[in-house]
């Protein structure tokens, strides 16, 4: 009886040690390469206002005349909306035409029609 118990114990250790590591789900990140780079606006609650979107999914947000406020975090795009970690779960619809970026922050700020124009540097 002890031999049977040892056999089952050994088999269970071997089966746990040989599990396949490929069954983990890899996160997917949706980034729009058209957003990569530095975008500057002279509109907004404080000016100037600069976003820098990097290809690794991070960004910085700097606004105001000295003293400036700086935020950083992660970003992604889904269904033509921008999601920035500093803005919480809200989405920011955006539109790019040439070197112009229009951000519609009316959803995250609950202020209808609040849009800002940024120019790519």
Protein Blocks (a to p, Z undefined) as FASTA:
>chain_A
ZZmmmmmmmmmmmmmmmpcfklpccddddddfklgccdddfedjbdcddddddfkopacd
dedjddddddddddddeehiacdfklojadcddddehjaccddfklmnopghiacddddZ
Z
